[in-house]
């Protein structure tokens, strides 16, 4: 089952400010994450099964996965220049 992506205004602004190549890479990765949040991500800190880290070649993102509501919240994006 597909998850829904949630991101607040601040994260949307950071995502919109990414260079095009980084934005495209993140968008493609998030498409896959919404199909299977644990595929392609690792635990962020202690493996609580909820907070996940997505590491790409141009950025990193911290995600919160709520299996009950089927929502992935994009908490933070870091551009790796």
ABEGO torsion letter per residue (X at the ends): XBBBBBBBAAAAAAAAABBAAAAAAAAAAAAAAAABAABGBBBBEBBAGABBBBBBAABBBBBBBBAAAGBBBBABBBBBX
